[in-house]
């Protein structure tokens, strides 16, 4: 077996490598073209990508449940959480615990609502979470009227913008989250159940897995992480504004799929989500350096998302067809063996 073929097999098992290669290539190109990119500038990119990574990990859990499940309410959760943080913390470190608790409760409430709509009522996830997002947008408008001012807790501000030995604290949080998620996916029962449900719900049900609970847990995790992300993002920008979470809607989906998580579910990679988040931020940075207007940047990002989803869909279909063919060959072999056994004289 050649080294190239061996790398191809390894890359199939570690799909995060492609987004990591993309980050390396684009960063090197920008470094040569602009003469401004260095390790320090890359740390700034990683800081911005950390917020996308947090919400992307939550989105990844939902996508892994299969059947095209996507959480479209994350943008509204991020925005509303930032407003709730301003209302509860009021710029005082003494109220920080109350603000964090409020963010967690908001995430739990939204995740539970999404779960009831998707699992309980059988509404497609895209429609259910989109409707939830509209409800949250109304709540955000009401919160916007009640905001007394934009004062951020100093401790929360330090957490969102501070650095330890030059490394952004948010980047450390994101990396720890990725490591914890990778451990959960690979070494825990919940991770195995999540993959089983995403690969084949009927088979999972026959194996005694309660699919509804697993799917509901994924939506709750997504909402809680989005809410905590909104709390930190509000501290990073120094306040909150309407639709501040909107850029994270398509980008969170793109980060998940571009990172190597299968769009049809059953297989996820947290490390790939991290590298894909950095790559997407680098793409936006490149467009800003070129001088593209905001409208053109949105078009480019939309095209990137479409291409990524189309490529991921083709790969998933090819993999599913391969599995079905393999299962068919296995069934045919089993039938032949059974026929041979019955034909033998007793």
C-alpha positions in Angstrom: 0.0 0.0 0.0 1.4 3.4 -1.0 1.8 6.2 1.4 -0.9 8.2 -0.4 -3.4 5.4 -0.2 -2.5 5.0 3.5 -3.1 8.7 4.1 -6.5 8.5 2.3 -7.6 5.7 4.6 -6.4 7.6 7.7 -8.1 10.7 6.5 -11.4 8.9 6.1 -11.3 8.1 9.8 -10.0 11.5 10.8 -12.0 13.9 8.6 -10.9 16.9 10.6 -7.6 16.9 8.8 -9.1 18.6 5.7 -10.2 21.7 7.6 -6.9 21.7 9.4 -5.0 21.7 6.1 -7.3 24.5 4.8 -6.4 26.6 7.8 -2.7 26.1 7.3 -2.9 26.9 3.5 -5.0 30.0 3.9 -3.0 31.3 6.8 0.3 30.8 4.8 -1.2 32.5 1.8 -2.4 35.5 3.8 1.0 35.7 5.6 2.8 35.9 2.2 0.3 38.3 0.5 -0.2 40.8 3.3 3.1 40.5 5.3 1.0 41.1 8.4 -0.1 37.7 9.5 1.9 36.0 12.3 1.3 33.8 15.3 -0.1 36.8 17.2 -2.5 37.7 14.4 -3.5 34.0 14.2 -4.4 34.1 18.0 -6.8 36.9 17.2 -8.4 34.8 14.5 -8.6 31.9 17.0 -10.3 34.2 19.6 -13.0 35.1 17.1 -13.3 31.4 16.1 -13.8 30.4 19.7 -17.3 31.8 19.9 -18.2 30.0 16.7 -16.7 26.8 18.0 -18.8 26.8 21.2 -22.1 27.2 19.3 -20.8 24.9 16.6 -20.3 22.0 19.1 -23.9 22.3 20.1 -25.0 22.3 16.5 -22.8 19.3 15.9 -24.8 17.2 18.5 -28.1 18.0 16.7 -26.7 17.2 13.3 -25.3 13.9 14.5 -28.8 12.7 15.4 -29.5 12.3 11.7 -32.4 12.9 9.3 -31.1 16.3 8.4 -31.7 17.7 11.9 -30.5 21.3 12.3 -31.0 23.8 15.1 -32.0 27.1 13.5 -32.9 28.7 16.9 -29.2 29.1 18.0 -28.9 32.7 16.5 -32.0 33.9 18.5 -30.7 32.1 21.6 -27.4 33.9 21.4 -29.0 37.3 21.0 -31.6 36.8 23.7 -29.0 35.4 26.1 -26.8 38.5 25.7 -29.8 40.7 26.6 -30.7 38.5 29.6 -27.1 38.8 30.8 -27.3 42.6 30.8 -30.6 42.6 32.6 -29.5 40.1 35.3 -25.8 40.9 35.9 -26.2 44.7 35.6 -22.5 45.1 35.2 -21.7 43.8 38.7 -19.5 40.8 39.5 -21.7 40.0 42.4 -24.6 39.1 40.0 -22.4 37.0 37.7 -23.6 33.7 39.2 -27.2 34.8 38.7 -26.5 35.7 35.1 -24.8 32.4 34.3 -27.7 30.6 35.9 -30.2 32.6 33.8 -28.3 31.7 30.7 -28.3 28.0 31.5 -32.0 28.1 32.4 -32.7 29.9 29.1 -30.9 27.2 27.2 -32.7 24.5 29.1 -36.1 26.1 28.4 -35.4 26.5 24.6 -33.9 23.1 24.3 -36.8 21.5 26.0 -39.3 23.4 23.8 -37.4 22.3 20.7 -37.4 18.7 21.9 -41.1 18.7 22.6 -41.8 20.1 19.1 -39.4 17.7 17.3 -39.7 14.5 19.4 -43.1 14.9 21.0 -45.1 16.4 18.1 -43.0 15.0 15.3 -42.4 18.4 13.6 -39.3 18.5 11.4 -36.4 20.1 13.2 -35.8 22.8 10.7 -39.4 24.0 11.0 -39.7 23.6 14.7 -36.5 25.4 15.6 -37.2 28.2 13.0 -40.5 28.8 14.8 -38.8 28.8 18.1 -36.4 31.4 16.8 -39.3 33.7 15.8 -40.7 33.5 19.3 -37.3 34.3 20.9 -36.9 37.2 18.5 -40.1 38.7 20.0 -38.7 38.2 23.5 -35.5 39.9 22.4 -37.4 43.0 21.2 -39.1 43.2 24.6 -35.8 42.8 26.4 -34.3 45.5 24.2 -36.8 48.0 25.5 -36.0 47.1 29.1 -32.2 47.5 28.8 -31.1 50.3 31.2 -27.6 50.5 29.7 -24.6 48.6 28.4 -22.5 47.9 31.4 -20.6 44.6 31.4 -19.3 42.7 34.4 -15.5 43.2 34.7 -14.9 39.5 35.5 -17.0 38.4 32.6 -15.3 40.9 30.3 -11.9 39.5 31.4 -13.1 36.0 30.7 -14.2 36.9 27.2 -11.3 39.2 26.2 -8.4 38.3 28.6 -5.3 36.3 27.8 -3.1 34.0 29.7 0.6 34.1 28.5 -0.7 35.6 25.3 -3.3 32.9 24.7 -6.9 34.1 24.7 -8.9 32.7 27.6 -11.9 32.1 25.2 -9.6 29.9 23.1 -8.7 27.9 26.1 -12.4 27.5 27.0 -13.1 26.4 23.4 -10.3 23.9 23.3 -11.3 22.4 26.6 -14.8 22.1 25.3 -13.6 20.4 22.2 -11.5 18.0 24.2 -14.5 17.2 26.6 -16.8 16.7 23.6 -14.4 14.4 21.9 -14.1 12.3 25.0 -17.9 12.1 25.3 -18.4 11.1 21.7 -15.7 8.4 21.8 -15.6 7.0 25.3 -19.1 7.4 26.8 -22.3 5.6 26.5 -24.1 8.7 25.4 -21.7 9.2 22.5 -22.3 5.7 21.3 -26.0 6.1 21.6 -25.8 9.3 19.7 -24.0 7.7 16.8 -26.3 4.7 16.8 -29.4 6.9 16.6 -27.9 9.0 13.8 -26.8 6.0 11.8 -30.1 4.0 11.9 -33.0 4.9 14.2 -34.9 1.8 13.5 -32.0 -0.4 14.4 -31.3 1.7 17.4 -34.9 1.3 18.5 -34.7 -2.5 18.1 -31.6 -2.5 20.2 -33.5 -0.9 23.0 -32.3 2.6 22.7 -34.8 5.3 23.5 -34.2 7.5 20.5 -36.4 10.4 21.8 -34.3 10.9 24.9 -31.1 11.0 22.9 -32.4 13.4 20.3 -33.9 15.6 23.1 -30.6 15.7 24.9 -28.9 16.9 21.7 -31.2 19.8 21.3 -30.9 20.8 24.9 -27.1 20.7 24.7 -27.2 22.9 21.6 -29.4 25.5 23.2 -27.4 25.6 26.5 -24.1 26.1 24.7 -25.7 28.7 22.4 -27.0 30.6 25.5 -23.6 30.5 27.2 -22.0 31.6 24.0 -24.3 34.6 23.9 -23.4 35.5 27.5 -19.7 35.5 26.6 -20.2 37.2 23.2 -22.1 40.0 24.8 -19.2 40.6 27.2 -16.7 40.5 24.4 -18.4 43.2 22.3 -19.4 45.2 25.4 -23.2 44.9 25.1 -26.0 43.5 23.0 -27.9 44.4 19.9 -30.6 42.9 17.8 -29.6 40.0 15.5 -26.1 39.9 17.0 -26.3 36.1 16.8 -27.4 36.0 13.1 -24.0 35.4 11.6 -23.6 32.3 13.7 -26.6 30.6 12.1 -25.1 29.5 8.8 -21.6 29.6 10.1 -22.4 27.0 12.8 -23.8 24.7 10.3 -20.9 25.2 7.9 -18.4 24.7 10.7 -20.0 21.4 11.6 -20.1 19.9 8.1 -16.9 21.5 6.9 -15.2 20.0 10.0 -16.1 16.4 8.9 -19.4 15.7 10.7 -21.7 13.8 8.4 -24.8 15.9 7.4 -27.0 12.8 7.6 -25.8 12.0 11.1 -24.1 9.1 12.8 -20.5 10.4 12.9 -19.2 13.6 14.4 -15.8 15.2 15.0 -15.4 18.0 17.6 -11.8 18.7 16.5 -13.0 19.2 13.0 -15.6 21.7 14.2 -12.8 23.7 15.8 -10.5 23.8 12.7 -13.5 24.6 10.5 -14.5 27.5 12.7 -11.0 28.9 12.4 -11.1 28.4 8.6 -14.4 30.2 8.3 -13.1 33.2 10.3 -10.0 33.2 8.0 -12.2 33.3 5.0 -14.1 36.3 6.4 -10.8 38.0 7.2 -9.6 37.4 3.7 -12.7 39.0 2.2 -12.3 42.0 4.5 -8.7 42.4 3.5 -9.7 42.3 -0.2 -12.3 44.9 0.5 -15.5 43.1 -0.4 -18.6 44.9 0.8 -20.7 43.2 3.5 -23.4 42.1 1.0 -20.7 40.4 -1.2 -19.3 38.8 1.9 -22.7 37.3 2.7 -23.0 36.0 -0.8 -19.5 34.3 -0.7 -20.3 32.7 2.7 -23.6 31.5 1.4 -21.9 29.9 -1.7 -19.3 28.3 0.6 -22.1 26.8 2.8 -24.0 25.5 -0.3 -20.8 23.9 -1.8 -19.9 22.3 1.6 -23.4 20.9 2.1 -23.6 19.6 -1.5 -20.2 17.9 -1.2 -21.1 16.5 2.2 -24.4 15.2 0.9 -22.8 13.4 -2.0 -20.2 11.8 0.3 -22.9 10.7 2.8 -25.0 9.3 0.0 -22.0 7.4 -1.4 -21.2 6.0 2.1 -24.8 5.0 2.6 -24.9 3.3 -0.7 -21.7 1.4 0.1 -23.1 0.3 3.4 -26.3 -0.9 1.8 -24.3 -2.8 -0.8 -22.2 -4.4 1.9 -25.3 -5.3 3.9 -26.8 -6.8 0.7 -23.8 -8.9 0.1 -23.8 -10.0 3.7 -27.4 -11.0 3.5 -26.9 -12.8 0.2 -24.0 -14.8 1.7 -26.0 -15.6 4.8 -28.9 -16.8 2.6 -26.6 -19.0 0.5 -25.1 -20.5 3.6 -28.5 -21.2 5.0 -29.6 -22.8 1.7 -26.5 -25.0 1.6 -27.1 -26.1 5.2 -30.7 -27.1 4.5 -29.7 -29.0 1.3 -27.2 -31.2 3.2 -28.3 -34.7 4.0 -29.1 -35.2 7.6 
